[in-house]
Amino acid sequence: RFSTYKKLIAYCGLDPSIAQSGKSKVEGHISKRGNAHLRRILWLMAVSVVIHNEYFRTYYERKRQQGLPYKKAIMSVVHKLLRTLYAMLRKKEKFNIDYAISHSKQKFNFA
């Protein structure tokens, strides 16, 4: 149904809204154009994976160390979760935490 993960994020109403007037362009809050119930479910899923999954917990902690407040860090996890679910469904694979952790260590050059 969605050709890219960005379209899925937009469908959920989690894409950034853009306010334009003349030459000024401001990107701000999430657009909230999608289903409010779906956004709430995704929020609850993100909070749960931060608690129970090492991969997403590490991602959340990294966002907090970068200075993001709690809600913005959780929204980053929601986006990460949607991208992960989208890739799993596209490739028809199960989530492999060992692969995900080793891949993120290579990407961010952790030892």
N, CA and C of each residue as an Amber inpcrd file, in Angstrom:
protein
   333
   0.8070000  -1.1980000   0.0000000   0.0000000   0.0000000   0.0000000
   0.8560000   1.2700000   0.0000000   2.0540000   1.1970000   0.5920000
   2.9280000   2.3610000   0.6570000   4.2200000   2.0500000  -0.0730000
   4.6110000   2.9320000  -0.9900000   5.8260000   2.6740000  -1.7710000
   7.0960000   3.0090000  -1.0000000   7.0090000   3.8840000   0.0100000
   8.1720000   4.2050000   0.8460000   7.7300000   4.3160000   2.3030000
   8.7010000   4.2140000   3.1990000   8.3810000   4.3430000   4.6210000
   7.9380000   5.7740000   4.9420000   8.3730000   6.7460000   4.1690000
   7.9740000   8.1350000   4.4000000   6.4770000   8.3200000   4.1830000
   5.9210000   7.5880000   3.2280000   4.4830000   7.6650000   2.9890000
   3.7110000   7.0150000   4.1330000   4.2610000   5.9750000   4.7220000
   3.6550000   5.3440000   5.8830000   3.6600000   6.3100000   7.0670000
   4.7780000   6.9810000   7.2810000   4.8750000   7.9530000   8.3700000
   3.8750000   9.0940000   8.1580000   3.7380000   9.5540000   6.9230000
   2.7730000  10.6120000   6.6180000   1.3410000  10.1180000   6.8320000
   1.0640000   8.8700000   6.4690000  -0.2680000   8.3020000   6.6610000
  -0.6410000   8.2830000   8.1440000   0.3380000   8.0320000   8.9820000
   0.1080000   7.9990000  10.4330000  -0.0090000   9.3990000  11.0280000
   0.3080000  10.4270000  10.2460000   0.2440000  11.7990000  10.7460000
   1.4490000  12.1740000  11.5730000   2.5750000  11.5150000  11.3230000
   3.7900000  11.7520000  12.1040000   4.8420000  12.5320000  11.3260000
   4.4920000  12.9970000  10.1420000   5.4360000  13.7880000   9.3560000
   5.4290000  15.2310000   9.8590000   6.5150000  15.9700000   9.6680000
   6.5420000  17.3520000  10.1640000   5.6300000  18.2530000   9.3340000
   4.9140000  19.1230000  10.0230000   4.0810000  20.0880000   9.3090000
   4.9560000  21.2550000   8.8650000   4.5870000  21.8640000   7.7540000
   5.3710000  22.9670000   7.2140000   4.4420000  24.1750000   7.0800000
   4.8380000  25.2870000   7.6790000   4.0830000  26.5340000   7.5620000
   4.8930000  27.4910000   6.7040000   4.3020000  27.9510000   5.5960000
   4.9940000  28.8530000   4.6850000   4.2130000  30.1440000   4.5500000
   4.9660000  31.2240000   4.5040000   4.3730000  32.5200000   4.2610000
   5.4400000  33.3900000   3.6150000   5.2440000  33.6870000   2.3610000
   6.2560000  34.4670000   1.6580000   7.5490000  33.6890000   1.5390000
   8.6250000  34.2760000   2.0290000   9.9250000  33.6120000   1.9610000
  10.2190000  32.7480000   3.1790000   9.4210000  32.8880000   4.2400000
   9.6940000  32.1100000   5.4490000   9.0710000  30.7210000   5.3450000
   9.7910000  29.7520000   5.8750000   9.3390000  28.3590000   5.8770000
   9.7040000  27.7760000   7.2340000   8.7070000  27.3400000   7.9910000
   8.9230000  26.8340000   9.3400000   8.4490000  25.3910000   9.4030000
   9.3550000  24.4860000   9.7870000   8.9750000  23.1010000  10.0370000
   8.8060000  22.9420000  11.5320000   7.6650000  22.4430000  11.9170000
   7.3860000  22.4020000  13.3430000   6.9250000  21.0510000  13.8300000
   5.7580000  21.0600000  14.4050000   5.1910000  19.8970000  15.0580000
   4.7800000  18.8300000  14.0370000   4.3780000  17.6640000  14.5490000
   3.8660000  16.6360000  13.6520000   2.5560000  17.1190000  13.0510000
   2.2400000  16.6370000  11.8610000   1.0910000  17.1700000  11.1240000
  -0.2530000  16.7460000  11.7170000  -0.3330000  15.5760000  12.3270000
  -1.5640000  15.0300000  12.9160000  -2.6840000  14.8660000  11.8870000
  -2.3300000  14.6520000  10.6180000  -3.3460000  14.4480000   9.5880000
  -3.8910000  13.0350000   9.6010000  -3.1610000  12.1180000  10.1940000
  -3.5570000  10.7150000  10.1730000  -4.5110000  10.3690000  11.2990000
  -4.6390000   9.1000000  11.5580000  -5.5510000   8.5570000  12.5480000
  -4.9700000   8.7630000  13.9540000  -5.7000000   9.4600000  14.8140000
  -5.2420000   9.7380000  16.1750000  -5.0960000   8.4430000  16.9790000
  -6.0010000   7.4980000  16.7590000  -5.9320000   6.2160000  17.4700000
  -4.6530000   5.4620000  17.0900000  -4.3140000   5.4820000  15.8060000
  -3.0900000   4.8270000  15.3370000  -1.8530000   5.4720000  15.9620000
  -1.8330000   6.8110000  16.0440000  -0.7020000   7.4970000  16.6690000
  -0.5580000   7.1030000  18.1270000  -1.6730000   6.9800000  18.8270000
  -1.6290000   6.5800000  20.2420000  -1.0840000   5.1610000  20.3880000
  -1.5230000   4.2560000  19.5450000  -1.0300000   2.8770000  19.5820000
   0.4720000   2.8470000  19.3070000   0.9240000   3.6200000  18.3280000
   2.3540000   3.6700000  18.0120000   3.1480000   4.2390000  19.1790000
   2.5990000   5.2500000  19.8620000   3.2540000   5.8170000  21.0440000
   3.4130000   4.7390000  22.1170000   2.3470000   4.0040000  22.3890000
   2.4040000   2.9510000  23.4050000   3.3890000   1.8510000  23.0060000
   3.4300000   1.5100000  21.7230000   4.3880000   0.5150000  21.2430000
   5.8210000   1.0110000  21.4570000   6.0670000   2.2910000  21.1760000
   7.4110000   2.8530000  21.3210000   7.8530000   2.8430000  22.7820000
   6.9620000   3.2220000  23.6800000   7.2980000   3.2080000  25.1070000
   7.6250000   1.7770000  25.5410000   6.8620000   0.8250000  25.0430000
   7.0720000  -0.5700000  25.4020000   8.4050000  -1.1140000  24.8690000
   8.7390000  -0.7960000  23.6140000  10.0010000  -1.3270000  23.0780000
  11.2050000  -0.6680000  23.7410000  11.0610000   0.5720000  24.1870000
  12.1610000   1.2090000  24.9180000  12.4120000   0.4700000  26.2210000
  11.3540000   0.0130000  26.8580000  11.4840000  -0.7060000  28.1250000
  12.0220000  -2.1200000  27.9100000  11.5360000  -2.8130000  26.8740000
  11.7900000  -4.2480000  26.7430000  12.7930000  -4.6610000  25.6760000
  13.2450000  -3.7380000  24.8340000  14.1200000  -4.1200000  23.7320000
  15.4140000  -3.3200000  23.7920000  16.5280000  -4.0260000  23.8390000
  17.8480000  -3.3840000  23.9770000  18.1680000  -2.4560000  22.8080000
  17.8330000  -2.8700000  21.6150000  18.1310000  -2.0890000  20.4110000
  17.4330000  -0.7280000  20.4440000  16.1420000  -0.7260000  20.7290000
  15.3850000   0.5280000  20.7620000  15.7190000   1.3430000  22.0110000
  16.0510000   0.6740000  23.1220000  16.4530000   1.3890000  24.3350000
  17.7370000   2.1670000  24.0920000  18.6950000   1.5430000  23.3990000
  19.9500000   2.2130000  23.0680000  19.6940000   3.4160000  22.1690000
  18.8070000   3.2560000  21.1970000  18.4590000   4.3490000  20.2920000
  17.8320000   5.5070000  21.0740000  16.9000000   5.1850000  21.9840000
  16.2460000   6.1960000  22.8110000  17.2720000   6.9260000  23.6870000
  18.1440000   6.1790000  24.3190000  19.1540000   6.7930000  25.1910000
  20.0920000   7.6940000  24.3970000  20.4360000   7.3010000  23.1820000
  21.2840000   8.1380000  22.3330000  20.5850000   9.4600000  22.0170000
  19.2880000   9.4020000  21.7200000  18.5250000  10.6130000  21.4370000
  18.4530000  11.5220000  22.6680000  18.2930000  10.9210000  23.8540000
  18.2630000  11.7160000  25.0880000  19.6220000  12.3720000  25.3440000
  20.6990000  11.6540000  25.0610000  22.0380000  12.2230000  25.2430000
  22.2930000  13.3520000  24.2550000  21.6210000  13.3210000  23.1190000
  21.7490000  14.3950000  22.1360000  20.9640000  15.6380000  22.5490000
  20.2370000  15.5490000  23.6630000  19.5280000  16.7060000  24.1870000
  18.0450000  16.7620000  23.8940000  17.4840000  15.7180000  23.3030000
  16.0460000  15.7300000  23.0200000  15.2570000  15.4940000  24.3070000
  14.1540000  16.2360000  24.4960000  13.2970000  15.9460000  25.6400000
  12.5930000  14.5990000  25.4600000  11.9600000  14.1170000  26.5220000
  11.3540000  12.7860000  26.5380000  10.4210000  12.5470000  25.3540000
   9.4690000  13.4540000  25.1320000   8.4680000  13.2230000  24.0860000
   9.0910000  13.1920000  22.6960000  10.0590000  14.0590000  22.4340000
  10.7020000  14.0570000  21.1220000  11.5500000  12.8030000  20.9400000
  12.1780000  12.3420000  22.0030000  12.9620000  11.1070000  21.9140000
  12.0480000   9.9170000  21.6380000  10.8900000   9.8790000  22.2850000
   9.9320000   8.7940000  22.0270000   9.4050000   8.8860000  20.6030000
   9.1600000  10.0930000  20.1010000   8.7120000  10.2310000  18.7140000
   9.7900000   9.7560000  17.7430000  11.0570000   9.9460000  18.0900000
  12.1450000   9.4050000  17.2660000  12.0880000   7.8900000  17.2570000
  11.7670000   7.3080000  18.4110000  11.6310000   5.8500000  18.4950000
  10.4330000   5.3850000  17.6740000   9.3490000   6.1490000  17.6900000
   8.1750000   5.8040000  16.8710000   8.5700000   5.7590000  15.3970000
   9.3160000   6.7640000  14.9460000   9.7650000   6.7880000  13.5510000
  10.6760000   5.5940000  13.2630000  11.5940000   5.2970000  14.1680000
  12.5060000   4.1590000  14.0000000  11.7030000   2.8520000  13.9510000
  10.7230000   2.7440000  14.8230000   9.8840000   1.5470000  14.8640000
   9.1090000   1.3750000  13.5580000   8.5480000   2.4550000  13.0460000
   7.8250000   2.3740000  11.7720000   8.7440000   1.9970000  10.6240000
   9.9580000   2.5750000  10.6030000  10.9080000   2.2240000   9.5390000
  11.3030000   0.7510000   9.6380000  11.4900000   0.2670000  10.8650000
  11.8550000  -1.1370000  11.0760000  10.7190000  -2.0640000  10.6530000
   9.5000000  -1.7480000  11.0700000   8.3420000  -2.5660000  10.6850000
   8.1350000  -2.5610000   9.1770000   8.3160000  -1.4110000   8.5620000
   8.1720000  -1.3080000   7.1160000   9.1870000  -2.2120000   6.4060000
  10.4470000  -2.1700000   6.8620000  11.4850000  -3.0040000   6.2490000
  11.2030000  -4.4890000   6.4710000  10.7250000  -4.8410000   7.6660000
  10.4070000  -6.2420000   7.9450000   9.3010000  -6.7500000   7.0270000
   8.2820000  -5.9370000   6.8330000   7.1730000  -6.3530000   5.9730000
   7.5820000  -6.3920000   4.5110000   8.4110000  -5.4420000   4.0820000
   8.8810000  -5.4270000   2.6900000   9.7330000  -6.6490000   2.3740000
  10.6400000  -6.9790000   3.3010000  11.5650000  -8.0950000   3.0770000
  10.9920000  -9.4370000   3.5150000   9.8380000  -9.3860000   4.2040000
   9.1990000 -10.5950000   4.7350000  10.1610000 -11.3640000   5.6450000
  10.7680000 -10.6330000   6.5840000  11.7050000 -11.2110000   7.5470000
  11.2450000 -10.8960000   8.9560000  11.7020000 -11.7080000   9.9110000
  11.4610000 -11.4450000  11.3210000  12.5280000 -10.4970000  11.8390000
  12.2250000  -9.8520000  12.9660000  13.1890000  -8.9440000  13.5790000
  14.2970000  -9.7690000  14.2220000  15.5400000  -9.4740000  13.8560000
  16.6970000 -10.1680000  14.4020000  17.4970000  -9.1520000  15.2140000
  17.3850000  -9.2320000  16.5370000  18.0250000  -8.2310000  17.3890000
  19.5450000  -8.2920000  17.2860000  20.1080000  -9.4870000  17.1110000
  21.5670000  -9.6070000  16.9910000  22.0620000  -8.8740000  15.7490000
  21.3440000  -9.0340000  14.6450000  21.7130000  -8.3340000  13.4180000
  21.5560000  -6.8280000  13.5830000  20.4460000  -6.4230000  14.1920000
  20.1750000  -4.9900000  14.3610000  21.2390000  -4.3260000  15.2220000
  21.6350000  -4.9750000  16.3070000  22.6510000  -4.4020000  17.2000000
  24.0000000  -4.3460000  16.5030000  24.3900000  -5.4330000  15.8270000
  25.6880000  -5.4300000  15.1470000  25.7040000  -4.4160000  14.0090000
  24.5720000  -4.2590000  13.3170000  24.4830000  -3.3020000  12.2150000
  24.5760000  -1.8610000  12.7370000  23.9260000  -1.5830000  13.8790000
  23.9850000  -0.2220000  14.4270000  25.3770000   0.0770000  14.9700000
  26.0750000  -0.9200000  15.4910000  27.4410000  -0.6950000  15.9690000
  28.3620000  -0.3570000  14.7960000  28.1750000  -1.0210000  13.6640000
  28.9790000  -0.7180000  12.4820000  28.6600000   0.6710000  11.9610000
  27.3770000   1.0300000  11.9880000  26.9610000   2.3110000  11.4380000
  27.5080000   3.4800000  12.2570000  27.5170000   3.3190000  13.5970000
  27.9430000   4.4110000  14.4610000  29.3660000   4.2010000  15.0040000
  30.0790000   3.1960000  14.5020000  31.4630000   2.9060000  14.8860000
  31.6440000   2.7040000  16.3870000  30.7300000   1.9590000  17.0140000
  30.8890000   1.6020000  18.4070000  31.7710000   0.3730000  18.4840000
  32.5110000   0.2460000  19.5430000  33.3760000  -0.9320000  19.7180000
  32.6910000  -2.0170000  20.4740000
